[in-house]
């Protein structure tokens, strides 16, 4: 059974929390207390995400009539170790680029 969009959002959110905790250097108890997260839910998601057969993958998608630059006009192209390519156009804002960078590092 396929996961719904809502499930994907919840998975991505918890995946980001796990990565944030790992970067923080804090204990799980302190990290969860500061963010108002129940310890048992943090442990549940950490175990669930670690036990997945495939890593969680997501992409930022803009709905509507987005203007896409042809591939030859990309200002930057990242080639990932998997062979996948990420083309970044000249109009991308810094905040979106930081979000993508953090997702790739996680």
PyMOL commands that set and color helices and strands:
alter all, ss='L'
color gray80, all
select helices_A, chain A and resi 5-24+28-35+39-50+71-73+94-105
alter helices_A, ss='H'
color red, helices_A
select strands_A, chain A and resi 76-79+85-88
alter strands_A, ss='S'
color yellow, strands_A
deselect
rebuild
show_as cartoon
